[in-house]
């Protein structure tokens, strides 16, 4: 089953959701997907962006 996705999510790849197993809900406020997990942007030196760090 292909599910279109345009979110900045770790499971999104080229517009398709790649989540292929059941996992815990992320608890995010995304109304379209309970499994949404934001991609963490990496800076050039390999550090994570402070805005996205959890």
N, C-alpha and C positions, 0 to 999 in steps of 0.2 A: 504494500500500500504506500503510495507516495503522498506526502503531505507538504504542500507549499508553505514556505516560511520566509519572511523577510526581516525577522528580528536579529539583533546582534547577540545571538545565542551560541553557546558552545556546541550545540547539536545541529545548527544550521550550516549547510555547505552548498554553495551555488544555488540558493533558493529552495532547497529541499531539506526537510527535517531528517536527520540521520539517526535519531533515537530509535533503537530497535529492541529495547528491553524495558520492562517495567522498573521504575525507580521511584523513590520517595518524591512527593511534591516538593517543589523548591520553596513554596510559601511566598512567592513573589506576587505583586499586585497585577501581573499580566492577565488581562481578562481572556485572552485567547488560548493560553497554554499554561497548565499548572506545572510543567517541567522546565520552564524557561530558566536558564542560568546565563547571566551576562558574560560575554567573552571579556577577558582581562587583556587590556592593551599592554604590550611590552614596549618599553623604550629601547633605544638603540643599544644601550649598554646592558640589556637583559633585565633591568629593574622593572617592576610593575608600576603602572601609573598610580599615583596616590589617590586619585579620584575613584578608581575602580578597585582599590585594595580593600579586602574584607577581613 
